[in-house]
Structures are given as C-alpha cells and as structure tokens.
C-alpha cells in the first residue's frame, strides 16, 4: 500500500460472500485478505471515476445481476427503466437460476444519463451487481 497510514473499519458480509472472496484472493495468490480488499475497493473507485468522467454521446450496455427475493424489486427495475427510456434501446432478460436473473440493457445517449441509470439500478435492494460498458460512437 502506498499510504503510510491506514484506517481500519468493519464490514458486515454474508458468510457465503466471505467464503467466495477468500477463495478468490487465495487463488490469485494475494498475501493477505487486506491487500485483496484494498485492490477491490480501488477497482470500485476507478470504475466509478471513469464512468463519472464520461461525457457526450455513448453507446453500450448496462449489465445487471439481481435476485427475485426482494418484494417489489421487479416493479422498481421496470419503473427505473421507464424513467430512462430515452437512453434505453432494448433489454434482454436472462434466467440464470430459479431466483437469479441477468438483465442486459442496450443503451445509447448522453453518458451522464446512462451513468445515472446504472447508479439508480445499483442502489436497489436485491440488485447484486451492475456494470457499464460503453464506447463513443
């Protein structure tokens, strides 16, 4: 780590997520869980910052992984998609498991509007992960 000082903080995670994370960082041959978490947090921030800096017209996809167990989640997702309908060209819904789905949202338009769509979806309870891939046409 490049910082000379460190801040310790506590994070609560489901045991299955901790187990998967531990398997991942050990499989990648990290020296410690802390270093792996450091890199994961830095990646999260870098992705956020690169998306935040995007300007102008872009085209791409928003990938969203979510679970069906949260009451009202599908209505919230649909409502959000309708709010951003000007940027959404198409959606593809993929059933991954009985309660797990992948939504692939094709987008085209203002980069900031697409960023806002992705951030709005990511904050919904039941949404596990959101990724944006975009290019300037």
Chimera marker file (.cmm) of the C-alpha trace (Angstrom):
<marker_set name="trace">
<marker id="1" x="0.000" y="0.000" z="0.000" r="1" g="1" b="0" radius="0.5"/>
<marker id="2" x="1.287" y="3.435" z="-0.880" r="1" g="1" b="0" radius="0.5"/>
<marker id="3" x="-0.345" y="5.267" z="2.049" r="1" g="1" b="0" radius="0.5"/>
<marker id="4" x="1.777" y="5.318" z="5.224" r="1" g="1" b="0" radius="0.5"/>
<marker id="5" x="-1.292" y="5.478" z="7.456" r="1" g="1" b="0" radius="0.5"/>
<marker id="6" x="-4.193" y="3.074" z="7.350" r="1" g="1" b="0" radius="0.5"/>
<marker id="7" x="-7.753" y="3.281" z="8.592" r="1" g="1" b="0" radius="0.5"/>
<marker id="8" x="-9.350" y="0.165" z="9.972" r="1" g="1" b="0" radius="0.5"/>
<marker id="9" x="-13.060" y="-0.299" z="9.522" r="1" g="1" b="0" radius="0.5"/>
<marker id="10" x="-15.560" y="-3.087" z="9.893" r="1" g="1" b="0" radius="0.5"/>
<marker id="11" x="-17.648" y="-4.575" z="7.100" r="1" g="1" b="0" radius="0.5"/>
<marker id="12" x="-20.569" y="-6.960" z="7.501" r="1" g="1" b="0" radius="0.5"/>
<marker id="13" x="-20.909" y="-9.556" z="4.740" r="1" g="1" b="0" radius="0.5"/>
<marker id="14" x="-22.873" y="-12.764" z="4.325" r="1" g="1" b="0" radius="0.5"/>
<marker id="15" x="-20.714" y="-15.817" z="5.142" r="1" g="1" b="0" radius="0.5"/>
<marker id="16" x="-21.033" y="-17.192" z="1.594" r="1" g="1" b="0" radius="0.5"/>
<marker id="17" x="-19.657" y="-13.949" z="0.129" r="1" g="1" b="0" radius="0.5"/>
<marker id="18" x="-16.718" y="-14.018" z="2.555" r="1" g="1" b="0" radius="0.5"/>
<marker id="19" x="-16.006" y="-17.629" z="1.611" r="1" g="1" b="0" radius="0.5"/>
<marker id="20" x="-16.076" y="-16.809" z="-2.115" r="1" g="1" b="0" radius="0.5"/>
<marker id="21" x="-13.870" y="-13.755" z="-1.583" r="1" g="1" b="0" radius="0.5"/>
<marker id="22" x="-11.379" y="-15.763" z="0.475" r="1" g="1" b="0" radius="0.5"/>
<marker id="23" x="-11.230" y="-18.444" z="-2.230" r="1" g="1" b="0" radius="0.5"/>
<marker id="24" x="-10.696" y="-15.757" z="-4.873" r="1" g="1" b="0" radius="0.5"/>
<marker id="25" x="-7.884" y="-13.861" z="-3.175" r="1" g="1" b="0" radius="0.5"/>
<marker id="26" x="-6.102" y="-17.059" z="-2.169" r="1" g="1" b="0" radius="0.5"/>
<marker id="27" x="-6.498" y="-18.416" z="-5.698" r="1" g="1" b="0" radius="0.5"/>
<marker id="28" x="-5.000" y="-15.189" z="-7.043" r="1" g="1" b="0" radius="0.5"/>
<marker id="29" x="-2.103" y="-15.671" z="-4.595" r="1" g="1" b="0" radius="0.5"/>
<marker id="30" x="-2.550" y="-12.444" z="-2.653" r="1" g="1" b="0" radius="0.5"/>
<marker id="31" x="-0.506" y="-12.305" z="0.539" r="1" g="1" b="0" radius="0.5"/>
<marker id="32" x="-3.471" y="-11.150" z="2.626" r="1" g="1" b="0" radius="0.5"/>
<marker id="33" x="-7.199" y="-10.501" z="2.636" r="1" g="1" b="0" radius="0.5"/>
<marker id="34" x="-6.469" y="-6.826" z="3.400" r="1" g="1" b="0" radius="0.5"/>
<marker id="35" x="-4.430" y="-6.366" z="0.216" r="1" g="1" b="0" radius="0.5"/>
<marker id="36" x="-7.148" y="-8.064" z="-1.852" r="1" g="1" b="0" radius="0.5"/>
<marker id="37" x="-9.831" y="-5.826" z="-0.311" r="1" g="1" b="0" radius="0.5"/>
<marker id="38" x="-7.616" y="-2.791" z="-0.910" r="1" g="1" b="0" radius="0.5"/>
<marker id="39" x="-7.359" y="-3.666" z="-4.616" r="1" g="1" b="0" radius="0.5"/>
<marker id="40" x="-11.088" y="-4.438" z="-4.872" r="1" g="1" b="0" radius="0.5"/>
<marker id="41" x="-12.007" y="-1.084" z="-3.321" r="1" g="1" b="0" radius="0.5"/>
<marker id="42" x="-9.553" y="0.742" z="-5.577" r="1" g="1" b="0" radius="0.5"/>
<marker id="43" x="-11.090" y="-1.019" z="-8.623" r="1" g="1" b="0" radius="0.5"/>
<marker id="44" x="-14.566" y="0.015" z="-7.471" r="1" g="1" b="0" radius="0.5"/>
<marker id="45" x="-13.440" y="3.644" z="-7.148" r="1" g="1" b="0" radius="0.5"/>
<marker id="46" x="-11.618" y="3.603" z="-10.506" r="1" g="1" b="0" radius="0.5"/>
<marker id="47" x="-14.697" y="2.240" z="-12.273" r="1" g="1" b="0" radius="0.5"/>
<marker id="48" x="-16.882" y="4.872" z="-10.626" r="1" g="1" b="0" radius="0.5"/>
<marker id="49" x="-14.489" y="7.692" z="-11.527" r="1" g="1" b="0" radius="0.5"/>
<marker id="50" x="-14.044" y="6.617" z="-15.150" r="1" g="1" b="0" radius="0.5"/>
<marker id="51" x="-17.821" y="6.380" z="-15.594" r="1" g="1" b="0" radius="0.5"/>
<marker id="52" x="-18.279" y="9.738" z="-13.861" r="1" g="1" b="0" radius="0.5"/>
<marker id="53" x="-15.847" y="11.439" z="-16.240" r="1" g="1" b="0" radius="0.5"/>
<marker id="54" x="-17.565" y="10.144" z="-19.390" r="1" g="1" b="0" radius="0.5"/>
<marker id="55" x="-19.103" y="12.956" z="-21.428" r="1" g="1" b="0" radius="0.5"/>
<marker id="56" x="-21.108" y="13.280" z="-24.615" r="1" g="1" b="0" radius="0.5"/>
<marker id="57" x="-22.924" y="10.611" z="-26.550" r="1" g="1" b="0" radius="0.5"/>
<marker id="58" x="-22.088" y="6.959" z="-25.926" r="1" g="1" b="0" radius="0.5"/>
<marker id="59" x="-23.487" y="3.557" z="-26.819" r="1" g="1" b="0" radius="0.5"/>
<marker id="60" x="-23.126" y="0.378" z="-24.819" r="1" g="1" b="0" radius="0.5"/>
<marker id="61" x="-24.709" y="-1.930" z="-22.295" r="1" g="1" b="0" radius="0.5"/>
<marker id="62" x="-25.670" y="-1.914" z="-18.654" r="1" g="1" b="0" radius="0.5"/>
<marker id="63" x="-25.393" y="-5.393" z="-17.135" r="1" g="1" b="0" radius="0.5"/>
<marker id="64" x="-27.410" y="-6.023" z="-14.014" r="1" g="1" b="0" radius="0.5"/>
<marker id="65" x="-27.424" y="-9.152" z="-11.852" r="1" g="1" b="0" radius="0.5"/>
<marker id="66" x="-30.270" y="-9.405" z="-9.357" r="1" g="1" b="0" radius="0.5"/>
<marker id="67" x="-32.257" y="-11.743" z="-7.145" r="1" g="1" b="0" radius="0.5"/>
<marker id="68" x="-36.023" y="-12.107" z="-7.266" r="1" g="1" b="0" radius="0.5"/>
<marker id="69" x="-36.475" y="-12.499" z="-3.488" r="1" g="1" b="0" radius="0.5"/>
<marker id="70" x="-36.885" y="-8.773" z="-2.741" r="1" g="1" b="0" radius="0.5"/>
<marker id="71" x="-40.592" y="-7.832" z="-2.824" r="1" g="1" b="0" radius="0.5"/>
<marker id="72" x="-41.291" y="-5.082" z="-5.342" r="1" g="1" b="0" radius="0.5"/>
<marker id="73" x="-37.857" y="-5.234" z="-6.971" r="1" g="1" b="0" radius="0.5"/>
<marker id="74" x="-39.184" y="-6.019" z="-10.445" r="1" g="1" b="0" radius="0.5"/>
<marker id="75" x="-41.556" y="-3.052" z="-10.243" r="1" g="1" b="0" radius="0.5"/>
<marker id="76" x="-38.672" y="-0.796" z="-9.146" r="1" g="1" b="0" radius="0.5"/>
<marker id="77" x="-36.489" y="-2.013" z="-12.029" r="1" g="1" b="0" radius="0.5"/>
<marker id="78" x="-39.285" y="-1.528" z="-14.552" r="1" g="1" b="0" radius="0.5"/>
<marker id="79" x="-40.108" y="1.922" z="-13.191" r="1" g="1" b="0" radius="0.5"/>
<marker id="80" x="-36.445" y="2.937" z="-13.406" r="1" g="1" b="0" radius="0.5"/>
<marker id="81" x="-36.175" y="1.674" z="-16.972" r="1" g="1" b="0" radius="0.5"/>
<marker id="82" x="-39.230" y="3.707" z="-17.948" r="1" g="1" b="0" radius="0.5"/>
<marker id="83" x="-37.731" y="6.819" z="-16.337" r="1" g="1" b="0" radius="0.5"/>
<marker id="84" x="-34.661" y="6.372" z="-18.550" r="1" g="1" b="0" radius="0.5"/>
<marker id="85" x="-36.488" y="5.174" z="-21.681" r="1" g="1" b="0" radius="0.5"/>
<marker id="86" x="-34.870" y="7.852" z="-23.863" r="1" g="1" b="0" radius="0.5"/>
<marker id="87" x="-31.473" y="6.184" z="-23.343" r="1" g="1" b="0" radius="0.5"/>
<marker id="88" x="-32.639" y="2.543" z="-23.457" r="1" g="1" b="0" radius="0.5"/>
<marker id="89" x="-32.723" y="0.893" z="-26.887" r="1" g="1" b="0" radius="0.5"/>
<marker id="90" x="-33.525" y="-2.658" z="-25.819" r="1" g="1" b="0" radius="0.5"/>
<marker id="91" x="-33.386" y="-5.090" z="-22.913" r="1" g="1" b="0" radius="0.5"/>
<marker id="92" x="-32.646" y="-8.794" z="-22.710" r="1" g="1" b="0" radius="0.5"/>
<marker id="93" x="-33.684" y="-10.798" z="-19.661" r="1" g="1" b="0" radius="0.5"/>
<marker id="94" x="-31.725" y="-13.988" z="-18.905" r="1" g="1" b="0" radius="0.5"/>
<marker id="95" x="-32.806" y="-16.537" z="-16.274" r="1" g="1" b="0" radius="0.5"/>
<marker id="96" x="-29.630" y="-17.765" z="-14.543" r="1" g="1" b="0" radius="0.5"/>
<marker id="97" x="-31.300" y="-19.741" z="-11.755" r="1" g="1" b="0" radius="0.5"/>
<marker id="98" x="-34.727" y="-20.037" z="-10.174" r="1" g="1" b="0" radius="0.5"/>
<marker id="99" x="-34.243" y="-16.758" z="-8.294" r="1" g="1" b="0" radius="0.5"/>
<marker id="100" x="-31.307" y="-15.121" z="-10.119" r="1" g="1" b="0" radius="0.5"/>
<marker id="101" x="-31.549" y="-13.043" z="-13.293" r="1" g="1" b="0" radius="0.5"/>
<marker id="102" x="-29.286" y="-11.089" z="-15.617" r="1" g="1" b="0" radius="0.5"/>
<marker id="103" x="-30.648" y="-8.026" z="-17.365" r="1" g="1" b="0" radius="0.5"/>
<marker id="104" x="-28.729" y="-6.739" z="-20.379" r="1" g="1" b="0" radius="0.5"/>
<marker id="105" x="-29.796" y="-3.203" z="-21.199" r="1" g="1" b="0" radius="0.5"/>
<marker id="106" x="-28.644" y="-1.761" z="-24.531" r="1" g="1" b="0" radius="0.5"/>
<marker id="107" x="-28.174" y="1.988" z="-24.186" r="1" g="1" b="0" radius="0.5"/>
<marker id="108" x="-27.413" y="4.937" z="-26.427" r="1" g="1" b="0" radius="0.5"/>
<marker id="109" x="-27.333" y="8.579" z="-25.465" r="1" g="1" b="0" radius="0.5"/>
<marker id="110" x="-25.838" y="11.017" z="-23.016" r="1" g="1" b="0" radius="0.5"/>
<marker id="111" x="-23.091" y="9.423" z="-20.901" r="1" g="1" b="0" radius="0.5"/>
<marker id="112" x="-24.279" y="11.141" z="-17.731" r="1" g="1" b="0" radius="0.5"/>
<marker id="113" x="-27.830" y="9.878" z="-18.199" r="1" g="1" b="0" radius="0.5"/>
<marker id="114" x="-26.549" y="6.312" z="-18.685" r="1" g="1" b="0" radius="0.5"/>
<marker id="115" x="-24.360" y="6.690" z="-15.589" r="1" g="1" b="0" radius="0.5"/>
<marker id="116" x="-27.398" y="7.858" z="-13.651" r="1" g="1" b="0" radius="0.5"/>
<marker id="117" x="-29.406" y="4.851" z="-14.894" r="1" g="1" b="0" radius="0.5"/>
<marker id="118" x="-26.688" y="2.449" z="-13.756" r="1" g="1" b="0" radius="0.5"/>
<marker id="119" x="-26.308" y="4.114" z="-10.354" r="1" g="1" b="0" radius="0.5"/>
<marker id="120" x="-30.064" y="4.136" z="-9.784" r="1" g="1" b="0" radius="0.5"/>
<marker id="121" x="-30.314" y="0.421" z="-10.578" r="1" g="1" b="0" radius="0.5"/>
<marker id="122" x="-27.254" y="-0.439" z="-8.463" r="1" g="1" b="0" radius="0.5"/>
<marker id="123" x="-28.761" y="1.039" z="-5.321" r="1" g="1" b="0" radius="0.5"/>
<marker id="124" x="-31.878" y="-1.161" z="-5.397" r="1" g="1" b="0" radius="0.5"/>
<marker id="125" x="-32.047" y="-3.826" z="-2.677" r="1" g="1" b="0" radius="0.5"/>
<marker id="126" x="-31.790" y="-7.204" z="-4.383" r="1" g="1" b="0" radius="0.5"/>
<marker id="127" x="-29.508" y="-5.949" z="-7.163" r="1" g="1" b="0" radius="0.5"/>
<marker id="128" x="-26.208" y="-7.734" z="-6.686" r="1" g="1" b="0" radius="0.5"/>
<marker id="129" x="-24.067" y="-6.099" z="-9.348" r="1" g="1" b="0" radius="0.5"/>
<marker id="130" x="-24.236" y="-3.501" z="-12.122" r="1" g="1" b="0" radius="0.5"/>
<marker id="131" x="-21.575" y="-2.980" z="-14.788" r="1" g="1" b="0" radius="0.5"/>
<marker id="132" x="-21.459" y="-0.453" z="-17.605" r="1" g="1" b="0" radius="0.5"/>
<marker id="133" x="-19.544" y="-0.954" z="-20.836" r="1" g="1" b="0" radius="0.5"/>
<marker id="134" x="-19.696" y="1.940" z="-23.263" r="1" g="1" b="0" radius="0.5"/>
<marker id="135" x="-17.971" y="3.401" z="-26.286" r="1" g="1" b="0" radius="0.5"/>
<marker id="136" x="-18.135" y="6.759" z="-28.014" r="1" g="1" b="0" radius="0.5"/>
<marker id="137" x="-19.724" y="6.079" z="-31.430" r="1" g="1" b="0" radius="0.5"/>
<link id1="1" id2="2" r="1" g="1" b="0" radius="0.2"/>
<link id1="2" id2="3" r="1" g="1" b="0" radius="0.2"/>
<link id1="3" id2="4" r="1" g="1" b="0" radius="0.2"/>
<link id1="4" id2="5" r="1" g="1" b="0" radius="0.2"/>
<link id1="5" id2="6" r="1" g="1" b="0" radius="0.2"/>
<link id1="6" id2="7" r="1" g="1" b="0" radius="0.2"/>
<link id1="7" id2="8" r="1" g="1" b="0" radius="0.2"/>
<link id1="8" id2="9" r="1" g="1" b="0" radius="0.2"/>
<link id1="9" id2="10" r="1" g="1" b="0" radius="0.2"/>
<link id1="10" id2="11" r="1" g="1" b="0" radius="0.2"/>
<link id1="11" id2="12" r="1" g="1" b="0" radius="0.2"/>
<link id1="12" id2="13" r="1" g="1" b="0" radius="0.2"/>
<link id1="13" id2="14" r="1" g="1" b="0" radius="0.2"/>
<link id1="14" id2="15" r="1" g="1" b="0" radius="0.2"/>
<link id1="15" id2="16" r="1" g="1" b="0" radius="0.2"/>
<link id1="16" id2="17" r="1" g="1" b="0" radius="0.2"/>
<link id1="17" id2="18" r="1" g="1" b="0" radius="0.2"/>
<link id1="18" id2="19" r="1" g="1" b="0" radius="0.2"/>
<link id1="19" id2="20" r="1" g="1" b="0" radius="0.2"/>
<link id1="20" id2="21" r="1" g="1" b="0" radius="0.2"/>
<link id1="21" id2="22" r="1" g="1" b="0" radius="0.2"/>
<link id1="22" id2="23" r="1" g="1" b="0" radius="0.2"/>
<link id1="23" id2="24" r="1" g="1" b="0" radius="0.2"/>
<link id1="24" id2="25" r="1" g="1" b="0" radius="0.2"/>
<link id1="25" id2="26" r="1" g="1" b="0" radius="0.2"/>
<link id1="26" id2="27" r="1" g="1" b="0" radius="0.2"/>
<link id1="27" id2="28" r="1" g="1" b="0" radius="0.2"/>
<link id1="28" id2="29" r="1" g="1" b="0" radius="0.2"/>
<link id1="29" id2="30" r="1" g="1" b="0" radius="0.2"/>
<link id1="30" id2="31" r="1" g="1" b="0" radius="0.2"/>
<link id1="31" id2="32" r="1" g="1" b="0" radius="0.2"/>
<link id1="32" id2="33" r="1" g="1" b="0" radius="0.2"/>
<link id1="33" id2="34" r="1" g="1" b="0" radius="0.2"/>
<link id1="34" id2="35" r="1" g="1" b="0" radius="0.2"/>
<link id1="35" id2="36" r="1" g="1" b="0" radius="0.2"/>
<link id1="36" id2="37" r="1" g="1" b="0" radius="0.2"/>
<link id1="37" id2="38" r="1" g="1" b="0" radius="0.2"/>
<link id1="38" id2="39" r="1" g="1" b="0" radius="0.2"/>
<link id1="39" id2="40" r="1" g="1" b="0" radius="0.2"/>
<link id1="40" id2="41" r="1" g="1" b="0" radius="0.2"/>
<link id1="41" id2="42" r="1" g="1" b="0" radius="0.2"/>
<link id1="42" id2="43" r="1" g="1" b="0" radius="0.2"/>
<link id1="43" id2="44" r="1" g="1" b="0" radius="0.2"/>
<link id1="44" id2="45" r="1" g="1" b="0" radius="0.2"/>
<link id1="45" id2="46" r="1" g="1" b="0" radius="0.2"/>
<link id1="46" id2="47" r="1" g="1" b="0" radius="0.2"/>
<link id1="47" id2="48" r="1" g="1" b="0" radius="0.2"/>
<link id1="48" id2="49" r="1" g="1" b="0" radius="0.2"/>
<link id1="49" id2="50" r="1" g="1" b="0" radius="0.2"/>
<link id1="50" id2="51" r="1" g="1" b="0" radius="0.2"/>
<link id1="51" id2="52" r="1" g="1" b="0" radius="0.2"/>
<link id1="52" id2="53" r="1" g="1" b="0" radius="0.2"/>
<link id1="53" id2="54" r="1" g="1" b="0" radius="0.2"/>
<link id1="54" id2="55" r="1" g="1" b="0" radius="0.2"/>
<link id1="55" id2="56" r="1" g="1" b="0" radius="0.2"/>
<link id1="56" id2="57" r="1" g="1" b="0" radius="0.2"/>
<link id1="57" id2="58" r="1" g="1" b="0" radius="0.2"/>
<link id1="58" id2="59" r="1" g="1" b="0" radius="0.2"/>
<link id1="59" id2="60" r="1" g="1" b="0" radius="0.2"/>
<link id1="60" id2="61" r="1" g="1" b="0" radius="0.2"/>
<link id1="61" id2="62" r="1" g="1" b="0" radius="0.2"/>
<link id1="62" id2="63" r="1" g="1" b="0" radius="0.2"/>
<link id1="63" id2="64" r="1" g="1" b="0" radius="0.2"/>
<link id1="64" id2="65" r="1" g="1" b="0" radius="0.2"/>
<link id1="65" id2="66" r="1" g="1" b="0" radius="0.2"/>
<link id1="66" id2="67" r="1" g="1" b="0" radius="0.2"/>
<link id1="67" id2="68" r="1" g="1" b="0" radius="0.2"/>
<link id1="68" id2="69" r="1" g="1" b="0" radius="0.2"/>
<link id1="69" id2="70" r="1" g="1" b="0" radius="0.2"/>
<link id1="70" id2="71" r="1" g="1" b="0" radius="0.2"/>
<link id1="71" id2="72" r="1" g="1" b="0" radius="0.2"/>
<link id1="72" id2="73" r="1" g="1" b="0" radius="0.2"/>
<link id1="73" id2="74" r="1" g="1" b="0" radius="0.2"/>
<link id1="74" id2="75" r="1" g="1" b="0" radius="0.2"/>
<link id1="75" id2="76" r="1" g="1" b="0" radius="0.2"/>
<link id1="76" id2="77" r="1" g="1" b="0" radius="0.2"/>
<link id1="77" id2="78" r="1" g="1" b="0" radius="0.2"/>
<link id1="78" id2="79" r="1" g="1" b="0" radius="0.2"/>
<link id1="79" id2="80" r="1" g="1" b="0" radius="0.2"/>
<link id1="80" id2="81" r="1" g="1" b="0" radius="0.2"/>
<link id1="81" id2="82" r="1" g="1" b="0" radius="0.2"/>
<link id1="82" id2="83" r="1" g="1" b="0" radius="0.2"/>
<link id1="83" id2="84" r="1" g="1" b="0" radius="0.2"/>
<link id1="84" id2="85" r="1" g="1" b="0" radius="0.2"/>
<link id1="85" id2="86" r="1" g="1" b="0" radius="0.2"/>
<link id1="86" id2="87" r="1" g="1" b="0" radius="0.2"/>
<link id1="87" id2="88" r="1" g="1" b="0" radius="0.2"/>
<link id1="88" id2="89" r="1" g="1" b="0" radius="0.2"/>
<link id1="89" id2="90" r="1" g="1" b="0" radius="0.2"/>
<link id1="90" id2="91" r="1" g="1" b="0" radius="0.2"/>
<link id1="91" id2="92" r="1" g="1" b="0" radius="0.2"/>
<link id1="92" id2="93" r="1" g="1" b="0" radius="0.2"/>
<link id1="93" id2="94" r="1" g="1" b="0" radius="0.2"/>
<link id1="94" id2="95" r="1" g="1" b="0" radius="0.2"/>
<link id1="95" id2="96" r="1" g="1" b="0" radius="0.2"/>
<link id1="96" id2="97" r="1" g="1" b="0" radius="0.2"/>
<link id1="97" id2="98" r="1" g="1" b="0" radius="0.2"/>
<link id1="98" id2="99" r="1" g="1" b="0" radius="0.2"/>
<link id1="99" id2="100" r="1" g="1" b="0" radius="0.2"/>
<link id1="100" id2="101" r="1" g="1" b="0" radius="0.2"/>
<link id1="101" id2="102" r="1" g="1" b="0" radius="0.2"/>
<link id1="102" id2="103" r="1" g="1" b="0" radius="0.2"/>
<link id1="103" id2="104" r="1" g="1" b="0" radius="0.2"/>
<link id1="104" id2="105" r="1" g="1" b="0" radius="0.2"/>
<link id1="105" id2="106" r="1" g="1" b="0" radius="0.2"/>
<link id1="106" id2="107" r="1" g="1" b="0" radius="0.2"/>
<link id1="107" id2="108" r="1" g="1" b="0" radius="0.2"/>
<link id1="108" id2="109" r="1" g="1" b="0" radius="0.2"/>
<link id1="109" id2="110" r="1" g="1" b="0" radius="0.2"/>
<link id1="110" id2="111" r="1" g="1" b="0" radius="0.2"/>
<link id1="111" id2="112" r="1" g="1" b="0" radius="0.2"/>
<link id1="112" id2="113" r="1" g="1" b="0" radius="0.2"/>
<link id1="113" id2="114" r="1" g="1" b="0" radius="0.2"/>
<link id1="114" id2="115" r="1" g="1" b="0" radius="0.2"/>
<link id1="115" id2="116" r="1" g="1" b="0" radius="0.2"/>
<link id1="116" id2="117" r="1" g="1" b="0" radius="0.2"/>
<link id1="117" id2="118" r="1" g="1" b="0" radius="0.2"/>
<link id1="118" id2="119" r="1" g="1" b="0" radius="0.2"/>
<link id1="119" id2="120" r="1" g="1" b="0" radius="0.2"/>
<link id1="120" id2="121" r="1" g="1" b="0" radius="0.2"/>
<link id1="121" id2="122" r="1" g="1" b="0" radius="0.2"/>
<link id1="122" id2="123" r="1" g="1" b="0" radius="0.2"/>
<link id1="123" id2="124" r="1" g="1" b="0" radius="0.2"/>
<link id1="124" id2="125" r="1" g="1" b="0" radius="0.2"/>
<link id1="125" id2="126" r="1" g="1" b="0" radius="0.2"/>
<link id1="126" id2="127" r="1" g="1" b="0" radius="0.2"/>
<link id1="127" id2="128" r="1" g="1" b="0" radius="0.2"/>
<link id1="128" id2="129" r="1" g="1" b="0" radius="0.2"/>
<link id1="129" id2="130" r="1" g="1" b="0" radius="0.2"/>
<link id1="130" id2="131" r="1" g="1" b="0" radius="0.2"/>
<link id1="131" id2="132" r="1" g="1" b="0" radius="0.2"/>
<link id1="132" id2="133" r="1" g="1" b="0" radius="0.2"/>
<link id1="133" id2="134" r="1" g="1" b="0" radius="0.2"/>
<link id1="134" id2="135" r="1" g="1" b="0" radius="0.2"/>
<link id1="135" id2="136" r="1" g="1" b="0" radius="0.2"/>
<link id1="136" id2="137" r="1" g="1" b="0" radius="0.2"/>
</marker_set>
